[in-house]
Amino acid sequence: MKMSEIKELSTAELKERIETEKNALVRMKLNHAVSPLDNPMKLKFARKDIARLLTELRTRELAEQK
């Protein structure tokens, strides 16, 4: 997910997307523990997407405080 796509989301959609991505990451980790994923880099990409979402959420929170 690109930052331009993330910035278009509303704050509520952003929070919902964070929860969805976190749940997907947990499921991927469990599946990877049982049988290896065909592309283990998906775990890395998922973590980075979550970090991007959290960064945008924090940026909006800081902007509201000012």
PDB file of N, CA, C and O in Angstrom:
ATOM      1  N   MET A   1       0.853  -1.171   0.000  1.00  0.00           N
ATOM      2  CA  MET A   1       0.000   0.000   0.000  1.00  0.00           C
ATOM      3  C   MET A   1       0.897   1.231   0.000  1.00  0.00           C
ATOM      4  O   MET A   1       1.841   1.318   0.785  1.00  0.00           O
ATOM      5  N   LYS A   2       0.603   2.167  -0.871  1.00  0.00           N
ATOM      6  CA  LYS A   2       1.419   3.369  -0.994  1.00  0.00           C
ATOM      7  C   LYS A   2       0.907   4.463  -0.068  1.00  0.00           C
ATOM      8  O   LYS A   2      -0.258   4.469   0.328  1.00  0.00           O
ATOM      9  N   MET A   3       1.794   5.380   0.267  1.00  0.00           N
ATOM     10  CA  MET A   3       1.416   6.478   1.167  1.00  0.00           C
ATOM     11  C   MET A   3       0.305   7.328   0.558  1.00  0.00           C
ATOM     12  O   MET A   3      -0.544   7.838   1.290  1.00  0.00           O
ATOM     13  N   SER A   4       0.291   7.492  -0.761  1.00  0.00           N
ATOM     14  CA  SER A   4      -0.768   8.283  -1.389  1.00  0.00           C
ATOM     15  C   SER A   4      -2.133   7.630  -1.165  1.00  0.00           C
ATOM     16  O   SER A   4      -3.128   8.328  -0.972  1.00  0.00           O
ATOM     17  N   GLU A   5      -2.186   6.309  -1.189  1.00  0.00           N
ATOM     18  CA  GLU A   5      -3.436   5.593  -0.929  1.00  0.00           C
ATOM     19  C   GLU A   5      -3.834   5.723   0.535  1.00  0.00           C
ATOM     20  O   GLU A   5      -5.015   5.852   0.855  1.00  0.00           O
ATOM     21  N   ILE A   6      -2.850   5.689   1.415  1.00  0.00           N
ATOM     22  CA  ILE A   6      -3.112   5.779   2.851  1.00  0.00           C
ATOM     23  C   ILE A   6      -3.656   7.155   3.210  1.00  0.00           C
ATOM     24  O   ILE A   6      -4.568   7.265   4.029  1.00  0.00           O
ATOM     25  N   LYS A   7      -3.106   8.205   2.607  1.00  0.00           N
ATOM     26  CA  LYS A   7      -3.530   9.570   2.922  1.00  0.00           C
ATOM     27  C   LYS A   7      -4.956   9.840   2.481  1.00  0.00           C
ATOM     28  O   LYS A   7      -5.607  10.737   3.018  1.00  0.00           O
ATOM     29  N   GLU A   8      -5.456   9.079   1.509  1.00  0.00           N
ATOM     30  CA  GLU A   8      -6.825   9.265   1.040  1.00  0.00           C
ATOM     31  C   GLU A   8      -7.858   8.680   1.996  1.00  0.00           C
ATOM     32  O   GLU A   8      -9.035   9.035   1.925  1.00  0.00           O
ATOM     33  N   LEU A   9      -7.432   7.785   2.892  1.00  0.00           N
ATOM     34  CA  LEU A   9      -8.359   7.147   3.826  1.00  0.00           C
ATOM     35  C   LEU A   9      -8.762   8.117   4.940  1.00  0.00           C
ATOM     36  O   LEU A   9      -7.984   8.980   5.347  1.00  0.00           O
ATOM     37  N   SER A  10      -9.994   7.953   5.420  1.00  0.00           N
ATOM     38  CA  SER A  10     -10.415   8.736   6.569  1.00  0.00           C
ATOM     39  C   SER A  10      -9.794   8.117   7.825  1.00  0.00           C
ATOM     40  O   SER A  10      -9.257   7.010   7.782  1.00  0.00           O
ATOM     41  N   THR A  11      -9.874   8.835   8.923  1.00  0.00           N
ATOM     42  CA  THR A  11      -9.275   8.343  10.167  1.00  0.00           C
ATOM     43  C   THR A  11      -9.947   7.052  10.628  1.00  0.00           C
ATOM     44  O   THR A  11      -9.267   6.136  11.091  1.00  0.00           O
ATOM     45  N   ALA A  12     -11.255   6.968  10.508  1.00  0.00           N
ATOM     46  CA  ALA A  12     -11.972   5.753  10.910  1.00  0.00           C
ATOM     47  C   ALA A  12     -11.563   4.575  10.024  1.00  0.00           C
ATOM     48  O   ALA A  12     -11.340   3.470  10.519  1.00  0.00           O
ATOM     49  N   GLU A  13     -11.465   4.815   8.720  1.00  0.00           N
ATOM     50  CA  GLU A  13     -11.035   3.760   7.801  1.00  0.00           C
ATOM     51  C   GLU A  13      -9.607   3.339   8.101  1.00  0.00           C
ATOM     52  O   GLU A  13      -9.255   2.166   7.980  1.00  0.00           O
ATOM     53  N   LEU A  14      -8.790   4.306   8.494  1.00  0.00           N
ATOM     54  CA  LEU A  14      -7.390   4.038   8.823  1.00  0.00           C
ATOM     55  C   LEU A  14      -7.289   3.105  10.023  1.00  0.00           C
ATOM     56  O   LEU A  14      -6.522   2.142  10.003  1.00  0.00           O
ATOM     57  N   LYS A  15      -8.064   3.392  11.069  1.00  0.00           N
ATOM     58  CA  LYS A  15      -8.053   2.542  12.267  1.00  0.00           C
ATOM     59  C   LYS A  15      -8.560   1.143  11.946  1.00  0.00           C
ATOM     60  O   LYS A  15      -8.012   0.151  12.428  1.00  0.00           O
ATOM     61  N   GLU A  16      -9.603   1.067  11.134  1.00  0.00           N
ATOM     62  CA  GLU A  16     -10.150  -0.230  10.745  1.00  0.00           C
ATOM     63  C   GLU A  16      -9.131  -1.021   9.930  1.00  0.00           C
ATOM     64  O   GLU A  16      -8.981  -2.229  10.115  1.00  0.00           O
ATOM     65  N   ARG A  17      -8.443  -0.344   9.041  1.00  0.00           N
ATOM     66  CA  ARG A  17      -7.435  -0.992   8.193  1.00  0.00           C
ATOM     67  C   ARG A  17      -6.261  -1.510   9.034  1.00  0.00           C
ATOM     68  O   ARG A  17      -5.711  -2.574   8.751  1.00  0.00           O
ATOM     69  N   ILE A  18      -5.884  -0.754  10.064  1.00  0.00           N
ATOM     70  CA  ILE A  18      -4.796  -1.179  10.954  1.00  0.00           C
ATOM     71  C   ILE A  18      -5.173  -2.492  11.639  1.00  0.00           C
ATOM     72  O   ILE A  18      -4.370  -3.425  11.671  1.00  0.00           O
ATOM     73  N   GLU A  19      -6.372  -2.571  12.179  1.00  0.00           N
ATOM     74  CA  GLU A  19      -6.815  -3.793  12.848  1.00  0.00           C
ATOM     75  C   GLU A  19      -6.862  -4.974  11.876  1.00  0.00           C
ATOM     76  O   GLU A  19      -6.461  -6.085  12.221  1.00  0.00           O
ATOM     77  N   THR A  20      -7.350  -4.727  10.666  1.00  0.00           N
ATOM     78  CA  THR A  20      -7.421  -5.783   9.664  1.00  0.00           C
ATOM     79  C   THR A  20      -6.035  -6.295   9.308  1.00  0.00           C
ATOM     80  O   THR A  20      -5.812  -7.502   9.217  1.00  0.00           O
ATOM     81  N   GLU A  21      -5.110  -5.373   9.109  1.00  0.00           N
ATOM     82  CA  GLU A  21      -3.749  -5.753   8.734  1.00  0.00           C
ATOM     83  C   GLU A  21      -3.042  -6.498   9.868  1.00  0.00           C
ATOM     84  O   GLU A  21      -2.301  -7.451   9.624  1.00  0.00           O
ATOM     85  N   LYS A  22      -3.274  -6.061  11.102  1.00  0.00           N
ATOM     86  CA  LYS A  22      -2.659  -6.748  12.240  1.00  0.00           C
ATOM     87  C   LYS A  22      -3.178  -8.174  12.346  1.00  0.00           C
ATOM     88  O   LYS A  22      -2.402  -9.096  12.597  1.00  0.00           O
ATOM     89  N   ASN A  23      -4.482  -8.366  12.158  1.00  0.00           N
ATOM     90  CA  ASN A  23      -5.057  -9.705  12.207  1.00  0.00           C
ATOM     91  C   ASN A  23      -4.505 -10.580  11.080  1.00  0.00           C
ATOM     92  O   ASN A  23      -4.213 -11.757  11.286  1.00  0.00           O
ATOM     93  N   ALA A  24      -4.366 -10.002   9.903  1.00  0.00           N
ATOM     94  CA  ALA A  24      -3.821 -10.749   8.771  1.00  0.00           C
ATOM     95  C   ALA A  24      -2.372 -11.153   9.040  1.00  0.00           C
ATOM     96  O   ALA A  24      -1.958 -12.254   8.674  1.00  0.00           O
ATOM     97  N   LEU A  25      -1.605 -10.275   9.673  1.00  0.00           N
ATOM     98  CA  LEU A  25      -0.215 -10.581   9.992  1.00  0.00           C
ATOM     99  C   LEU A  25      -0.131 -11.738  10.985  1.00  0.00           C
ATOM    100  O   LEU A  25       0.702 -12.632  10.831  1.00  0.00           O
ATOM    101  N   VAL A  26      -0.981 -11.722  11.991  1.00  0.00           N
ATOM    102  CA  VAL A  26      -0.984 -12.805  12.976  1.00  0.00           C
ATOM    103  C   VAL A  26      -1.315 -14.129  12.296  1.00  0.00           C
ATOM    104  O   VAL A  26      -0.674 -15.145  12.562  1.00  0.00           O
ATOM    105  N   ARG A  27      -2.321 -14.114  11.414  1.00  0.00           N
ATOM    106  CA  ARG A  27      -2.687 -15.340  10.702  1.00  0.00           C
ATOM    107  C   ARG A  27      -1.534 -15.830   9.828  1.00  0.00           C
ATOM    108  O   ARG A  27      -1.259 -17.029   9.769  1.00  0.00           O
ATOM    109  N   MET A  28      -0.862 -14.899   9.149  1.00  0.00           N
ATOM    110  CA  MET A  28       0.271 -15.287   8.296  1.00  0.00           C
ATOM    111  C   MET A  28       1.400 -15.892   9.124  1.00  0.00           C
ATOM    112  O   MET A  28       2.025 -16.868   8.708  1.00  0.00           O
ATOM    113  N   LYS A  29       1.661 -15.311  10.299  1.00  0.00           N
ATOM    114  CA  LYS A  29       2.717 -15.850  11.158  1.00  0.00           C
ATOM    115  C   LYS A  29       2.386 -17.262  11.607  1.00  0.00           C
ATOM    116  O   LYS A  29       3.254 -18.135  11.609  1.00  0.00           O
ATOM    117  N   LEU A  30       1.131 -17.490  11.989  1.00  0.00           N
ATOM    118  CA  LEU A  30       0.723 -18.836  12.411  1.00  0.00           C
ATOM    119  C   LEU A  30       0.820 -19.823  11.252  1.00  0.00           C
ATOM    120  O   LEU A  30       1.308 -20.939  11.425  1.00  0.00           O
ATOM    121  N   ASN A  31       0.364 -19.422  10.090  1.00  0.00           N
ATOM    122  CA  ASN A  31       0.442 -20.301   8.924  1.00  0.00           C
ATOM    123  C   ASN A  31       1.894 -20.591   8.563  1.00  0.00           C
ATOM    124  O   ASN A  31       2.226 -21.704   8.158  1.00  0.00           O
ATOM    125  N   HIS A  32       2.745 -19.602   8.707  1.00  0.00           N
ATOM    126  CA  HIS A  32       4.161 -19.770   8.378  1.00  0.00           C
ATOM    127  C   HIS A  32       4.833 -20.720   9.368  1.00  0.00           C
ATOM    128  O   HIS A  32       5.753 -21.448   8.996  1.00  0.00           O
ATOM    129  N   ALA A  33       4.386 -20.720  10.611  1.00  0.00           N
ATOM    130  CA  ALA A  33       4.957 -21.612  11.610  1.00  0.00           C
ATOM    131  C   ALA A  33       4.583 -23.067  11.322  1.00  0.00           C
ATOM    132  O   ALA A  33       5.378 -23.979  11.552  1.00  0.00           O
ATOM    133  N   VAL A  34       3.374 -23.271  10.822  1.00  0.00           N
ATOM    134  CA  VAL A  34       2.901 -24.624  10.535  1.00  0.00           C
ATOM    135  C   VAL A  34       3.515 -25.142   9.235  1.00  0.00           C
ATOM    136  O   VAL A  34       4.130 -26.208   9.203  1.00  0.00           O
ATOM    137  N   SER A  35       3.337 -24.379   8.184  1.00  0.00           N
ATOM    138  CA  SER A  35       3.933 -24.751   6.898  1.00  0.00           C
ATOM    139  C   SER A  35       4.468 -23.466   6.267  1.00  0.00           C
ATOM    140  O   SER A  35       3.751 -22.467   6.214  1.00  0.00           O
ATOM    141  N   PRO A  36       5.689 -23.472   5.799  1.00  0.00           N
ATOM    142  CA  PRO A  36       6.314 -22.242   5.285  1.00  0.00           C
ATOM    143  C   PRO A  36       5.504 -21.592   4.165  1.00  0.00           C
ATOM    144  O   PRO A  36       4.949 -22.268   3.298  1.00  0.00           O
ATOM    145  N   LEU A  37       5.453 -20.272   4.211  1.00  0.00           N
ATOM    146  CA  LEU A  37       4.783 -19.526   3.151  1.00  0.00           C
ATOM    147  C   LEU A  37       5.587 -19.643   1.869  1.00  0.00           C
ATOM    148  O   LEU A  37       6.800 -19.853   1.899  1.00  0.00           O
ATOM    149  N   ASP A  38       4.897 -19.503   0.738  1.00  0.00           N
ATOM    150  CA  ASP A  38       5.617 -19.549  -0.527  1.00  0.00           C
ATOM    151  C   ASP A  38       6.500 -18.314  -0.695  1.00  0.00           C
ATOM    152  O   ASP A  38       7.511 -18.362  -1.395  1.00  0.00           O
ATOM    153  N   ASN A  39       6.118 -17.214  -0.058  1.00  0.00           N
ATOM    154  CA  ASN A  39       6.939 -16.005  -0.107  1.00  0.00           C
ATOM    155  C   ASN A  39       7.007 -15.413   1.304  1.00  0.00           C
ATOM    156  O   ASN A  39       6.121 -14.649   1.687  1.00  0.00           O
ATOM    157  N   PRO A  40       8.034 -15.747   2.078  1.00  0.00           N
ATOM    158  CA  PRO A  40       8.118 -15.237   3.452  1.00  0.00           C
ATOM    159  C   PRO A  40       8.324 -13.726   3.538  1.00  0.00           C
ATOM    160  O   PRO A  40       8.182 -13.149   4.617  1.00  0.00           O
ATOM    161  N   MET A  41       8.654 -13.082   2.434  1.00  0.00           N
ATOM    162  CA  MET A  41       8.798 -11.622   2.431  1.00  0.00           C
ATOM    163  C   MET A  41       7.450 -10.933   2.647  1.00  0.00           C
ATOM    164  O   MET A  41       7.404  -9.742   2.959  1.00  0.00           O
ATOM    165  N   LYS A  42       6.353 -11.678   2.482  1.00  0.00           N
ATOM    166  CA  LYS A  42       5.028 -11.111   2.735  1.00  0.00           C
ATOM    167  C   LYS A  42       4.904 -10.644   4.179  1.00  0.00           C
ATOM    168  O   LYS A  42       4.218  -9.662   4.459  1.00  0.00           O
ATOM    169  N   LEU A  43       5.567 -11.344   5.096  1.00  0.00           N
ATOM    170  CA  LEU A  43       5.545 -10.946   6.503  1.00  0.00           C
ATOM    171  C   LEU A  43       6.192  -9.570   6.660  1.00  0.00           C
ATOM    172  O   LEU A  43       5.666  -8.707   7.363  1.00  0.00           O
ATOM    173  N   LYS A  44       7.322  -9.372   6.011  1.00  0.00           N
ATOM    174  CA  LYS A  44       8.026  -8.095   6.082  1.00  0.00           C
ATOM    175  C   LYS A  44       7.178  -6.977   5.487  1.00  0.00           C
ATOM    176  O   LYS A  44       7.078  -5.892   6.060  1.00  0.00           O
ATOM    177  N   PHE A  45       6.571  -7.247   4.339  1.00  0.00           N
ATOM    178  CA  PHE A  45       5.745  -6.227   3.695  1.00  0.00           C
ATOM    179  C   PHE A  45       4.532  -5.877   4.549  1.00  0.00           C
ATOM    180  O   PHE A  45       4.134  -4.714   4.617  1.00  0.00           O
ATOM    181  N   ALA A  46       3.950  -6.871   5.193  1.00  0.00           N
ATOM    182  CA  ALA A  46       2.785  -6.626   6.052  1.00  0.00           C
ATOM    183  C   ALA A  46       3.175  -5.742   7.236  1.00  0.00           C
ATOM    184  O   ALA A  46       2.448  -4.813   7.585  1.00  0.00           O
ATOM    185  N   ARG A  47       4.328  -6.034   7.855  1.00  0.00           N
ATOM    186  CA  ARG A  47       4.789  -5.204   8.978  1.00  0.00           C
ATOM    187  C   ARG A  47       5.024  -3.767   8.524  1.00  0.00           C
ATOM    188  O   ARG A  47       4.678  -2.826   9.240  1.00  0.00           O
ATOM    189  N   LYS A  48       5.601  -3.594   7.358  1.00  0.00           N
ATOM    190  CA  LYS A  48       5.871  -2.248   6.859  1.00  0.00           C
ATOM    191  C   LYS A  48       4.578  -1.499   6.541  1.00  0.00           C
ATOM    192  O   LYS A  48       4.482  -0.295   6.781  1.00  0.00           O
ATOM    193  N   ASP A  49       3.587  -2.205   6.003  1.00  0.00           N
ATOM    194  CA  ASP A  49       2.291  -1.570   5.731  1.00  0.00           C
ATOM    195  C   ASP A  49       1.643  -1.099   7.032  1.00  0.00           C
ATOM    196  O   ASP A  49       1.088  -0.002   7.094  1.00  0.00           O
ATOM    197  N   ILE A  50       1.716  -1.932   8.070  1.00  0.00           N
ATOM    198  CA  ILE A  50       1.155  -1.557   9.370  1.00  0.00           C
ATOM    199  C   ILE A  50       1.884  -0.329   9.906  1.00  0.00           C
ATOM    200  O   ILE A  50       1.254   0.576  10.452  1.00  0.00           O
ATOM    201  N   ALA A  51       3.189  -0.293   9.755  1.00  0.00           N
ATOM    202  CA  ALA A  51       3.966   0.850  10.231  1.00  0.00           C
ATOM    203  C   ALA A  51       3.573   2.117   9.477  1.00  0.00           C
ATOM    204  O   ALA A  51       3.478   3.190  10.073  1.00  0.00           O
ATOM    205  N   ARG A  52       3.346   1.998   8.171  1.00  0.00           N
ATOM    206  CA  ARG A  52       2.924   3.164   7.388  1.00  0.00           C
ATOM    207  C   ARG A  52       1.568   3.684   7.869  1.00  0.00           C
ATOM    208  O   ARG A  52       1.366   4.890   8.007  1.00  0.00           O
ATOM    209  N   LEU A  53       0.645   2.754   8.121  1.00  0.00           N
ATOM    210  CA  LEU A  53      -0.682   3.134   8.600  1.00  0.00           C
ATOM    211  C   LEU A  53      -0.595   3.813   9.965  1.00  0.00           C
ATOM    212  O   LEU A  53      -1.242   4.835  10.196  1.00  0.00           O
ATOM    213  N   LEU A  54       0.195   3.251  10.857  1.00  0.00           N
ATOM    214  CA  LEU A  54       0.342   3.832  12.191  1.00  0.00           C
ATOM    215  C   LEU A  54       1.010   5.203  12.128  1.00  0.00           C
ATOM    216  O   LEU A  54       0.666   6.097  12.900  1.00  0.00           O
ATOM    217  N   THR A  55       1.954   5.370  11.220  1.00  0.00           N
ATOM    218  CA  THR A  55       2.630   6.654  11.063  1.00  0.00           C
ATOM    219  C   THR A  55       1.650   7.728  10.614  1.00  0.00           C
ATOM    220  O   THR A  55       1.660   8.843  11.136  1.00  0.00           O
ATOM    221  N   GLU A  56       0.809   7.392   9.651  1.00  0.00           N
ATOM    222  CA  GLU A  56      -0.177   8.359   9.172  1.00  0.00           C
ATOM    223  C   GLU A  56      -1.182   8.693  10.273  1.00  0.00           C
ATOM    224  O   GLU A  56      -1.575   9.850  10.420  1.00  0.00           O
ATOM    225  N   LEU A  57      -1.599   7.693  11.042  1.00  0.00           N
ATOM    226  CA  LEU A  57      -2.530   7.930  12.140  1.00  0.00           C
ATOM    227  C   LEU A  57      -1.908   8.873  13.167  1.00  0.00           C
ATOM    228  O   LEU A  57      -2.563   9.804  13.636  1.00  0.00           O
ATOM    229  N   ARG A  58      -0.664   8.636  13.512  1.00  0.00           N
ATOM    230  CA  ARG A  58       0.032   9.478  14.493  1.00  0.00           C
ATOM    231  C   ARG A  58       0.211  10.896  13.945  1.00  0.00           C
ATOM    232  O   ARG A  58       0.080  11.863  14.696  1.00  0.00           O
ATOM    233  N   THR A  59       0.502  11.033  12.683  1.00  0.00           N
ATOM    234  CA  THR A  59       0.648  12.352  12.070  1.00  0.00           C
ATOM    235  C   THR A  59      -0.657  13.140  12.174  1.00  0.00           C
ATOM    236  O   THR A  59      -0.648  14.337  12.458  1.00  0.00           O
ATOM    237  N   ARG A  60      -1.767  12.461  11.943  1.00  0.00           N
ATOM    238  CA  ARG A  60      -3.071  13.125  12.054  1.00  0.00           C
ATOM    239  C   ARG A  60      -3.371  13.515  13.495  1.00  0.00           C
ATOM    240  O   ARG A  60      -3.920  14.587  13.745  1.00  0.00           O
ATOM    241  N   GLU A  61      -3.014  12.652  14.447  1.00  0.00           N
ATOM    242  CA  GLU A  61      -3.237  12.970  15.856  1.00  0.00           C
ATOM    243  C   GLU A  61      -2.443  14.199  16.255  1.00  0.00           C
ATOM    244  O   GLU A  61      -2.963  15.065  16.959  1.00  0.00           O
ATOM    245  N   LEU A  62      -1.197  14.294  15.821  1.00  0.00           N
ATOM    246  CA  LEU A  62      -0.367  15.439  16.144  1.00  0.00           C
ATOM    247  C   LEU A  62      -0.880  16.717  15.492  1.00  0.00           C
ATOM    248  O   LEU A  62      -0.792  17.795  16.078  1.00  0.00           O
ATOM    249  N   ALA A  63      -1.416  16.598  14.278  1.00  0.00           N
ATOM    250  CA  ALA A  63      -1.959  17.753  13.572  1.00  0.00           C
ATOM    251  C   ALA A  63      -3.203  18.284  14.294  1.00  0.00           C
ATOM    252  O   ALA A  63      -3.432  19.493  14.325  1.00  0.00           O
ATOM    253  N   GLU A  64      -4.007  17.384  14.873  1.00  0.00           N
ATOM    254  CA  GLU A  64      -5.198  17.786  15.605  1.00  0.00           C
ATOM    255  C   GLU A  64      -4.836  18.525  16.884  1.00  0.00           C
ATOM    256  O   GLU A  64      -5.552  19.438  17.296  1.00  0.00           O
ATOM    257  N   GLN A  65      -3.727  18.137  17.519  1.00  0.00           N
ATOM    258  CA  GLN A  65      -3.324  18.759  18.769  1.00  0.00           C
ATOM    259  C   GLN A  65      -2.850  20.196  18.561  1.00  0.00           C
ATOM    260  O   GLN A  65      -2.975  21.026  19.461  1.00  0.00           O
ATOM    261  N   LYS A  66      -2.320  20.487  17.406  1.00  0.00           N
ATOM    262  CA  LYS A  66      -1.795  21.842  17.161  1.00  0.00           C
ATOM    263  C   LYS A  66      -2.835  22.850  16.840  1.00  0.00           C
ATOM    264  O   LYS A  66      -2.515  24.017  16.616  1.00  0.00           O
TER     265      LYS A  66
END
